[in-house]
Amino acid sequence: MPTRNETIFALSSGDLPSGVAIVRISGDQVDSAMKRISGVVPSARSMTYSEFKDPISGDPLDRGLCVRFPGPNSFTGEDVGEFHLHGGIAVVEGFIRSLSAMNGFRLAEAGEFTRRAFENGKLDLTEVEGIGDLIDAETEEQKKLALRQAGGSLRKLYEQWRERIVRCRALIEAELDFSDEDDVPGSVSDQVWVDVQQLCSEISNHLADDRVGEIIRDGFQVSLAGKPNAGKSSLLNVLARRDIAIVTEQAGTTRDVLEVPLDIDGMKVVLKDTAGLRETTDLVESEGIRRAKLAMNSSDLVLWLTEDEPTDKELGQVDVPIVIVQTKTDLTGEQHDWAAISISAKTGVGVEQLIDSIRNRIEINSVSESGVISRKRHRDNLRLCFEQLNRSVEMETYPIELRSEELRKAGDHIGRITGKVDVEDLLDVVFSSFCIGK
């Protein structure tokens, strides 16, 4: 069982082989390890060139740079050290073996450096998630969103709201315990409930964001739907610029949902190729159609591909915004008024217009400096917080102690977002998604 008094280490740079490899260590024995391996304890935050030797056998390991960040002014809040080695597989594996042989040292678990930073108060959970998103960012907008969150944009906002709730509860306690004292502020109803109503309004506005942050982080979901052989898989291959889906003249080739990420002007767009919709007795195809309908109605946009004008019954299967796309115009040469866009996946006619249509649908204003919701767990807890606050306002005829309890629950929901209350099960999920060495 890992313990906090162990010094942890891991390769914190990219895959091997590489030009440079960075091995990071964190814990109480950083200075000792640096002295034994490099022969010196470097000055704080200064690079030192040294020969690295095995601390037990004295055999040479490599030559490189080492740097030391004393706690608490380090990423983890503990003493942290880094060894910058040559990125050869044998070099790094030999260095790792030497560290493993030292008493009190062990290989870090996934996300353990960041977890120690959280536990030492260097980061809150929203900043931790921002760092994870920054590592995973594939597009410019994802990077911008992650940088703001890792920089504390959500932490500052949510902590401000939580502190206001705590202050309201403190005023209620003051009125209950010291109502006869002259220095207790005036009526709670004048100070507390007005502020609670204002807080409800602010959280409501924060929630009414059209899921901007989640769309940036997870991607704008676009489903290609329609009858079999409507050209869905052909269009997917054209937009992906490679053969992703099997294309044949046989109907019902696509049985599962195929997903392809695209980058459109810095925004992640996830295209989903779905099974053709029709009546069938084939069990496998029926399951594909069921999954297609689920994918369509969980998307942000559906592109309905068809050669013929779709019926109201067909379009009635879709509960999200829809764009009707006429396909295979290279065969007919006709463009019909019932279609918003006419394309040919074979010749490329209309494809750029289709991309423009998607681009216009995902036009998002610049993200607020105060941050936007980027995860479902944030949204769920904020909704619950809003409900508790709203309930406390509506309970005018109830004893003030009961109304204060609603405020406590509201504050706990915000605390679950930032990690200010007991969230041990959640922590295991959050940090397990990180790579080793971060």
Secondary structure, 3 states (H helix, E strand, C coil): CCCCCCEEEEECCCCCCEEEEEEEEECCCHHHHHHHHHCCCCCECCCEEEEEECCCCCCEEEEEEEEEECCCCCCCCCCEEEEEEEECHHHHHHHHHHHHCCCCEEECCCCHHHHHHHHCCCCCHHHHHHHHHHHHCCCHHHHHHHHHHHCCHHHHHHHHHHHHHHHHHHHHHHHHHCCCCCCCCCCHHHHHHHHHHHHHHHHHHHHCCCCHHHHHHHCEEEEEECCCCCCHHHHHHHHHCCCCCCCCCCCCCCCCCEEEEEEECCEEEEEEECCCCCCCCCHHHHHHHHHHHHHHHCCCEEEEEECCCCCHHHHCCCCCCEEEEECCHHHHCCCCCCCCEECCCCCCCCHHHHHHHHHHHCCCCCCCCCCCCCCHHHHHHHHHHHHHHHHHHHCCCCCHHHHHHHHHHHHHHHHHHHCCCCCHHHHHHHHHCCCCCC
